[in-house]
Amino acid sequence: MSLKKVIPQHTVQTILETARIEEVVSDFVRLKKRGSNLIGLCPFHQEKTPSFTVSPSKSIFKCFGCGKSGNAAGFIMEHEHMSYPEALRYLAQKYQIEIEEHEPDPEEIAAFNERERMLNLNSFAQQYFSEVLFKTDEGKAIGLTYFKEREFLEPVIKKFQLGFSPQLRDSFSSHALTHGYASELLLSTGLSIGSTEKLYDRFQSRVIFPIHNLTGKVIGFGARILGSDKSKAKYLNSPESLVYEKSKSLYGIYFAKNAIIRQDNCLLVEGYTDVISMHQAGIEHVVASSGTSLTIEQIRLIKRYTKNITILFDGDPAGIRASMRGIDLILEEGMNVRVVLLPDGEDPDSFARNHRSSEVLEFLSETSKDFVSFKTSLLLEDSKHDPIQKANLIKEIVQTISLIPEPIYREVYVKECSRLLQVEEQTLLNELNKLLRQKFAKQAAVPIADTSLHTTQQEYVVSGPESQTGYFQERELVKILLEFGGNILTQTEIDEDGFPIEQEESVARYIIEDLKADAIEFIHTTHQKILEIITQELKNNHIPDEKFFIHHPEPDVAMLSIDLLSSPYEVHNWERKNIFVKKEYSSLQQIVTSNLLRYKDKVIDYRLQQLSEEIKKTSNLEDQLILLEQKRRYDQIRKQINERLGIIISK
């Protein structure tokens, strides 16, 4: 297996400048417009109120709940667990940017990690299985015949990259070994079983259904046996690995995500063939839980694209009851659930094959019911003429309603269930309130996790006594440099003859020259690094803008810049209502001056602490007098600074 080559820096810059952050994030998160920004539910932590913000103008994302932030490449790296080069290649492919690469150096080779090798092997395996299906006699006679019997058309078979694994016990394993893939890798992906000395194919003599992640990479496989051997499992899946977690995956999500956003609804089915047949019928907003109970991670995956789920049932009462717990989880996530019961003897696969797409869509529209009403009607059938069963039913339905986070929805469902159950509305409300009180009491007893923004700041804060040396004042000055460095300040000075003259100077040059005059350097590494970058750029008469730092090749510079340039607040256009809000840049001179003074005050305060310690330790009288004089001068300077800031120091 050959290693991927390295992307030149000028190409990296082109990719980052071309990629539109809102388009990249929209492939994974459902975004809504809010002012000049876009907001959505954060894909990196659990939340019910959106705190994830995308700024198209600054080309950055920021979650004000968990603190994660970055540019387009950073989002792909974090979301898809990709390396930096992988994320860049993904963006280059999305925006059709040609990459000319060079041979990697030893450090870059070391970064070619286990996860990348596993994804590479899965892609290799998918191509092998598809080739066997279409180009070998065994594949065509067994695998392709099966798919055609299910009425799958060739374009759909190729779209979902279906394949066939031969009957020979080590057919794929031997093929992979001859192409340079290591035995350990074949075992860790689960494509092979046995030992490093002797490998066997896991999916021997089965049709293959590749499972894709959100970016279309193959992360695992599902395989169906076609023989009548009862001793073997009908379906077999890849085992859990670095790249495949069954509870966090949904079959068909890569092919469905855009359609889900367009329809603002996700159809949920059970199996691989259900998804494929629905797609073939032109209904693409459909995914499958692959025969497992629905998990909270799968629900949140859908929630990125829509709050509406429609579950298709094939009429089997046992299957419907087994799914109830999963549907309760959906309600608890604040999503809207509807249920469609297919005619007897039909499942989504057969129903899609036996009806035109317009008929399928019409049936879904006309027969779908909200889940609470559906569950009430279903359980009501079981409790006919049995008061005890009916009492238990009422408790179960109210329990389901209590999971819904929105009070207004709970109220609507209480009214509807009161009508269906022929029970007083107040009786249901009393039971509901009892459950809610228990729920809130339980929550109150659990300590709330710290969700402050310190998670991102900890990357930059240094330890020890230096952490008190004006960290936040340094941080604020860096923010001003990033956001307003190119703005012009007008200074009024008095010439030799006593006449006032106006001089213009950029904010960046003003701050840097002022700090230089007092021989002050930032103590915190990344702050100083940004200061040095701007100083160097000023020598070339260039003031770098926000995007220069957001896309900077040094990760600590880029991450700090993104963090500083993100804000959870936005000033709306109040001018149209004749309300004029004072903008930050309208008092820029005052902001720059006061921040410089506050920072110098902190530096002096720290120096005074050091001098006090030195005076205590010094026994030589002459040295003490020198130190005391230094302390007196610092006290005077500090007093002048605080007078300018309007601060009164009381001792």
Helices and strands as residue ranges (DSSP letters): H 9-18, H 21-26, E 32-34, E 37-40, E 52-55, E 60-63, E 69-70, H 72-80, H 84-94, H 106-110, H 114-135, H 137-138, I 139-144, H 145-149, H 154-159, E 163-165, H 171-178, H 183-189, E 192-194, E 199-201, E 206-212, E 218-225, E 235-237, G 246-248, H 253-263, E 266-269, H 272-280, E 286-288, H 296-303, E 308-313, H 317-332, E 336-341, H 348-354, H 357-367, E 369-370, H 371-382, H 387-402, H 407-421, H 425-444, H 454-457, G 465-468, H 471-484, E 488-494, E 500-506, H 507-517, H 525-539, H 546-550, H 555-565, G 574-577, G 584-587, H 588-617, H 621-645
